[in-house]
Amino acid sequence: MLNMRISDFAQQANDFSLAVAYDFSKNNGEALYKAAVEAGMDMNGRILMVDKAGIVQVDSFSLLNGMRLTHSEVQEVLTQGKDFAYGFHKVNTGEEDIWCLNCVSAISQDTEALGAVVLVQSVQDIMQMVHDIQWSYYVIYFLVMLVLLVLLSLLIDYLLKALGSLKAGTEAIAQGDFSRRMKVEGRDELATLAEAFNVMAQRLEDVDRSRSEFIANASHELKTPLTSMKILTESILYEDGMDENVYKEFLGDIDQEIDRMTAMINDLLLMTRLQNIDESRMYMEKASLASMVDGVVKKLQPIAEQKWISVYQHIQFEGTIDCLGVHLRHAISNLVENAIKYTGEGGRVDITILREGSMAVVRVKDTGEGIAKKEQEKIFERFYRVSKSRTRETGGTGLGLHIVQTVALLHNGHIAVESEEGKGSTFILSIPVNADKERSKYEK
């Protein structure tokens, strides 16, 4: 708006300077004054005409005649040869100070500069508008800053509450309360943190529950043979005139219970060692899977012969693999021993060694009683038995298959079962042939 006012006023000053150039050259004061008064009234402003020295020759208000104007815009036109210049000045009207616009246009005739016309007009309305806009900006800025401060305060309060809740949750977990959870709201970083906290808490709760169950199960499993031995021992101690055969039978039962306790303790110790192995420091040795299986079969052959069970080996892969030799041998022994134990007299156990891609596979198939579909997902759990009475007859600890699974996972392998009731079972143990390649694949 101000630029439009300057442009219009400049055009008027230029038109007026052209109109009065002749009278100004003839020094026709009366005509110049009349023209100045009329034009000033038309433009609602004031008109002054100065000579080359800047002396006022005509003033439509008749106040500054004979005085020299030193404004920079006047000097630019008179001394620097400019055709037009303008400037802003604050003028005291006696009642108030107002802003005025001075537009200066050169008076020339035949290319000779004679003086200049100065058109003065109030721009107080524009300045007031600018002032009002500035104040509006200040008010808006203040309101925006106030809103931002309120929002920032709310955000800080929200963050402090969330962090306080997280702190309370971590303190609760540190004191053993793994049931504490954080409320997840939104999808921001705090929500992600809350989800991570809840996942951590859930895992800790699962670990704590698993530990409690393990202690309870282990205590129960150890208490059972101790109870049996106590009863048998008391019978021997307090029953007079016991037959020697009965006496020997009781001692034999005690011996079996001791063997069972020893096996369970050994399995518990082995399971603890396996769970505490530092995978980054595991030493993998080269071993022949065929030789390993052959050694296991020779060790268990006497047990199979007692039940007239035939054990067959089918070697389709004779190469070596990277493995934890002692632990893998123990896992294979558990599978073969289970197959013999749970196969009836005159049955058959087939052990097949083959390679499938990057994995070496040991398949142990028996003609035993089989495992129900609903039981197959649970058989790798600690202390789980499909048939407790059957297990007590065979002397199982309920840890054998869990140890097999733990060994398989340590090798980045897996264990699976295929079984149908009355048709036997097949356990499939898969181990990477090359541990480094398989480990790098999992790391990626």
TAURLIN-V689535 format. One record per pair of residues at least 12 apart in sequence whose C-alpha atoms are under 10 Angstrom apart, sorted by sequence separation. I is the first residue (numbers start at 1). J is the second residue. If there is no record, write none. Layout:
BEGIN
i:j
I:J
I:J
END
This chain:
BEGIN
i:j
20:32
35:47
36:48
47:59
48:60
54:66
55:67
56:68
73:85
74:86
88:100
89:101
104:116
105:117
106:118
168:180
169:181
182:194
183:195
235:247
236:248
339:351
351:363
352:364
385:397
386:398
415:427
416:428
417:429
19:32
36:49
46:59
47:60
48:61
54:67
55:68
56:69
72:85
73:86
74:87
87:100
88:101
89:102
103:116
104:117
105:118
169:182
181:194
182:195
298:311
336:349
350:363
351:364
352:365
383:396
384:397
385:398
415:428
416:429
33:47
46:60
47:61
48:62
54:68
55:69
72:86
73:87
87:101
88:102
103:117
104:118
105:119
166:180
168:182
181:195
182:196
184:198
233:247
236:250
297:311
336:350
350:364
351:365
372:386
383:397
384:398
385:399
401:415
414:428
415:429
416:430
20:35
33:48
45:60
46:61
47:62
48:63
50:65
53:68
54:69
55:70
71:86
72:87
73:88
86:101
87:102
88:103
102:117
103:118
104:119
166:181
182:197
183:198
232:247
235:250
236:251
297:312
336:351
349:364
350:365
351:366
371:386
382:397
383:398
384:399
414:429
415:430
19:35
20:36
32:48
33:49
45:61
48:64
49:65
50:66
53:69
54:70
71:87
86:102
87:103
102:118
103:119
104:120
165:181
166:182
181:197
182:198
297:313
335:351
349:365
350:366
371:387
382:398
383:399
384:400
413:429
414:430
415:431
32:49
48:65
50:67
51:68
53:70
54:71
71:88
85:102
86:103
87:104
101:118
102:119
103:120
165:182
166:183
180:197
181:198
232:249
233:250
348:365
349:366
350:367
381:398
382:399
383:400
384:401
413:430
414:431
50:68
71:89
85:103
86:104
101:119
102:120
103:121
165:183
180:198
181:199
232:250
233:251
348:366
349:367
380:398
381:399
382:400
383:401
384:402
412:430
413:431
414:432
16:35
40:59
41:60
50:69
84:103
85:104
86:105
100:119
101:120
102:121
179:198
181:200
182:201
231:250
232:251
294:313
347:366
348:367
349:368
379:398
380:399
381:400
382:401
383:402
411:430
412:431
413:432
16:36
40:60
54:74
84:104
85:105
100:120
101:121
102:122
162:182
178:198
181:201
293:313
347:367
348:368
379:399
380:400
381:401
382:402
411:431
412:432
413:433
37:58
39:60
40:61
48:69
54:75
83:104
84:105
85:106
100:121
101:122
102:123
162:183
180:201
181:202
229:250
232:253
233:254
294:315
346:367
347:368
379:400
380:401
381:402
382:403
408:429
409:430
410:431
411:432
36:58
37:59
38:60
53:75
82:104
83:105
84:106
99:121
100:122
101:123
162:184
178:200
179:201
180:202
229:251
232:254
293:315
344:366
379:401
380:402
381:403
407:429
408:430
409:431
411:433
413:435
16:39
35:58
36:59
37:60
52:75
82:105
83:106
99:122
100:123
101:124
178:201
179:202
231:254
290:313
343:366
344:367
345:368
379:402
380:403
408:431
411:434
412:435
33:57
34:58
36:60
37:61
50:74
54:78
82:106
83:107
98:122
99:123
100:124
166:190
177:201
178:202
229:253
230:254
290:314
342:366
343:367
344:368
378:402
380:404
381:405
405:429
407:431
408:432
411:435
24:49
32:57
33:58
35:60
36:61
37:62
52:77
53:78
54:79
81:106
83:108
98:123
99:124
178:203
179:204
180:205
228:253
229:254
290:315
311:336
339:364
340:365
341:366
342:367
343:368
344:369
380:405
404:429
413:438
13:39
24:50
32:58
33:59
34:60
52:78
53:79
78:104
98:124
99:125
178:204
179:205
228:254
229:255
289:315
290:316
338:364
339:365
340:366
342:368
343:369
380:406
412:438
12:39
24:51
32:59
33:60
51:78
52:79
77:104
78:105
97:124
98:125
99:126
100:127
163:190
166:193
170:197
177:204
178:205
229:256
290:317
291:318
335:362
336:363
339:366
340:367
341:368
342:369
343:370
411:438
412:439
29:57
30:58
32:60
33:61
50:78
74:102
76:104
77:105
78:106
99:127
162:190
166:194
169:197
173:201
176:204
177:205
178:206
225:253
226:254
229:257
289:317
290:318
311:339
335:363
336:364
338:366
339:367
340:368
342:370
411:439
20:49
29:58
33:62
73:102
74:103
75:104
77:106
78:107
98:127
99:128
162:191
165:194
169:198
176:205
178:207
225:254
228:257
229:258
288:317
289:318
290:319
291:320
311:340
335:364
336:365
339:368
27:57
73:103
74:104
77:107
83:113
98:128
163:193
178:208
227:257
288:318
289:319
290:320
310:340
332:362
335:365
336:366
338:368
412:442
12:43
16:47
71:102
73:104
74:105
89:120
91:122
159:190
162:193
163:194
166:197
170:201
173:204
178:209
225:256
226:257
288:319
289:320
309:340
332:363
17:49
73:105
74:106
81:113
84:116
86:118
88:120
90:122
162:194
169:201
173:205
176:208
225:257
226:258
287:319
288:320
289:321
309:341
332:364
24:57
83:116
84:117
85:118
86:119
87:120
88:121
89:122
90:123
224:257
225:258
286:319
287:320
288:321
289:322
292:325
296:329
300:333
304:337
307:340
9:43
13:47
24:58
84:118
86:120
88:122
89:123
90:124
225:259
286:320
287:321
288:322
289:323
292:326
295:329
296:330
299:333
303:337
307:341
309:343
78:113
88:123
222:257
225:260
226:261
285:320
286:321
287:322
288:323
297:332
304:339
305:340
309:344
310:345
317:352
318:353
319:354
380:415
77:113
78:114
225:261
285:321
286:322
287:323
289:325
292:328
293:329
296:332
297:333
300:336
301:337
304:340
307:343
308:344
309:345
310:346
311:347
312:348
313:349
314:350
315:351
316:352
317:353
318:354
319:355
380:416
78:115
224:261
284:321
285:322
286:323
287:324
288:325
292:329
296:333
300:337
303:340
304:341
307:344
308:345
309:346
310:347
311:348
312:349
313:350
314:351
315:352
316:353
317:354
318:355
77:115
78:116
222:260
223:261
284:322
285:323
286:324
287:325
292:330
295:333
296:334
299:337
303:341
307:345
308:346
309:347
310:348
311:349
312:350
313:351
314:352
315:353
316:354
317:355
321:359
379:417
77:116
221:260
222:261
283:322
284:323
285:324
286:325
289:328
293:332
297:336
301:340
304:343
306:345
307:346
308:347
309:348
310:349
311:350
312:351
313:352
314:353
315:354
316:355
317:356
321:360
377:416
77:117
221:261
222:262
283:323
284:324
285:325
289:329
292:332
293:333
296:336
297:337
300:340
305:345
306:346
307:347
308:348
309:349
310:350
311:351
312:352
313:353
314:354
320:360
376:416
377:417
74:115
75:116
282:323
283:324
284:325
285:326
292:333
296:337
304:345
305:346
319:360
376:417
74:116
222:264
282:324
283:325
304:346
318:360
376:418
74:117
221:264
222:265
289:332
293:336
304:347
317:360
376:419
74:118
304:348
317:361
376:420
73:118
304:349
316:361
317:362
373:418
218:264
371:417
373:419
218:265
315:362
371:418
372:419
373:420
314:362
342:390
370:418
371:419
372:420
373:421
69:118
314:363
341:390
342:391
370:419
371:420
372:421
218:268
341:391
369:419
370:420
371:421
372:422
313:364
368:419
369:420
370:421
371:422
312:364
341:393
342:394
361:413
363:415
365:417
368:420
369:421
370:422
371:423
274:327
312:365
341:394
360:413
361:414
362:415
363:416
364:417
365:418
366:419
368:421
369:422
370:423
371:424
52:106
297:351
311:365
341:395
359:413
361:415
363:417
365:419
368:422
369:423
370:424
371:425
45:100
47:102
49:104
51:106
52:107
311:366
341:396
367:422
368:423
369:424
370:425
45:101
46:102
47:103
48:104
49:105
50:106
51:107
310:366
338:394
367:423
368:424
369:425
370:426
47:104
49:106
50:107
270:327
294:351
309:366
366:423
367:424
368:425
49:107
57:115
293:351
309:367
338:396
366:424
367:425
368:426
56:115
58:117
59:118
293:352
365:424
366:425
367:426
55:115
56:116
270:330
293:353
365:425
366:426
52:113
53:114
54:115
56:117
364:425
365:426
366:427
51:113
52:114
53:115
54:116
56:118
290:352
338:400
364:426
365:427
51:114
52:115
53:116
290:353
337:400
338:401
363:426
364:427
365:428
50:114
51:115
52:116
289:353
290:354
363:427
364:428
50:115
51:116
289:354
334:399
335:400
362:427
363:428
364:429
49:115
50:116
51:117
334:400
335:401
362:428
363:429
49:116
50:117
333:400
334:401
361:428
362:429
363:430
48:116
49:117
50:118
361:429
362:430
14:83
48:117
49:118
293:362
331:400
334:403
335:404
360:429
361:430
362:431
14:84
47:117
48:118
49:119
330:400
331:401
334:404
359:429
360:430
361:431
13:84
47:118
48:119
289:360
331:402
333:404
359:430
360:431
361:432
46:118
47:119
48:120
289:361
290:362
331:403
332:404
358:430
359:431
360:432
361:433
11:84
46:119
47:120
289:362
330:403
331:404
358:431
359:432
360:433
10:84
45:119
46:120
47:121
330:404
331:405
356:430
358:432
359:433
360:434
10:85
45:120
46:121
328:403
329:404
331:406
332:407
349:424
351:426
353:428
355:430
356:431
357:432
358:433
359:434
10:86
43:119
44:120
45:121
46:122
327:403
328:404
331:407
348:424
349:425
350:426
351:427
352:428
353:429
354:430
355:431
356:432
357:433
358:434
359:435
9:86
43:120
44:121
45:122
327:404
330:407
331:408
349:426
351:428
355:432
356:433
358:435
43:121
44:122
329:407
355:433
40:119
327:406
328:407
358:437
359:438
6:86
39:119
40:120
327:407
328:408
358:438
6:87
36:117
40:121
327:408
343:424
25:107
328:410
342:424
343:425
24:107
25:108
36:119
324:407
327:410
328:411
342:425
24:108
25:109
323:407
21:106
22:107
24:109
339:424
21:107
22:108
324:410
339:425
17:104
18:105
20:107
21:108
22:109
323:410
324:411
339:426
17:105
18:106
19:107
20:108
21:109
25:113
323:411
339:427
13:102
14:103
16:105
17:106
18:107
25:114
322:411
13:103
14:104
15:105
17:107
18:108
24:114
25:115
12:103
13:104
14:105
16:107
17:108
18:109
24:115
335:426
336:427
9:101
10:102
11:103
13:105
14:106
21:113
24:116
335:427
9:102
10:103
12:105
13:106
14:107
21:114
335:428
9:103
10:104
11:105
13:107
21:115
335:429
6:101
9:104
10:105
21:116
5:101
6:102
7:103
21:117
6:103
20:117
332:429
17:115
331:429
17:116
18:117
17:117
16:117
17:118
14:116
16:118
13:116
14:117
16:119
328:431
13:117
13:118
14:119
13:119
12:119
13:120
323:431
10:119
322:431
323:432
9:119
321:431
322:432
323:433
9:120
271:382
321:432
322:433
323:434
9:121
321:433
322:434
323:435
320:433
321:434
322:435
319:433
320:434
321:435
322:436
5:121
6:123
5:123
2:123
5:126
2:126
1:126
2:127
284:411
2:130
271:399
275:403
282:410
268:397
270:399
271:400
274:403
282:411
267:397
264:395
267:398
268:399
271:402
272:403
275:406
279:410
260:392
263:395
264:396
265:397
267:399
268:400
271:403
274:406
275:407
278:410
279:411
263:396
264:397
267:400
270:403
271:404
274:407
277:410
260:394
261:395
263:397
264:398
257:392
260:395
262:397
264:399
267:402
268:403
271:406
275:410
259:395
260:396
261:397
263:399
264:400
267:403
271:407
274:410
260:397
257:395
256:395
289:433
286:433
286:434
284:434
285:435
284:435
284:436
221:383
218:382
217:382
218:383
217:383
217:384
214:382
213:382
214:383
210:382
222:397
221:397
221:398
218:397
END
